[in-house]
Amino acid sequence: MQKIFHILVEATFWVLLVLSKLLLIFLILLIANSFLNINIYVWVIVSAIGLIYGVYFAEKIRKKHGCSNYWSKIYNTPDIDGKHNEE
């Protein structure tokens, strides 16, 4: 049961990594669309590139650190919880 839970947590964090890059691409496209009239085909092509980059980034993080370890470093706030190392 614990292994299944671990797989679900890793998969959830992997999807979040992919979506973070994809949403960044969508934000850039949205800003660019306000200045330029971007065709729907450009939206699809650039979104596909963002999705491919997101998968590449998520796999790189998964192989190097593990998705849950990566997100735990981001969510860690030692200055708030009082466990700040004073070296």
Buried (B, 14 or more C-beta within 10 A) or exposed (E): EEEEEEEEEBEEBBEEBBBEBBEEBBEEBEEEEEEEEBEEEBBEEBBEEBBEBBBEBBBEBBEEEBBBEBBEEEEEEEEEEEEEEEE
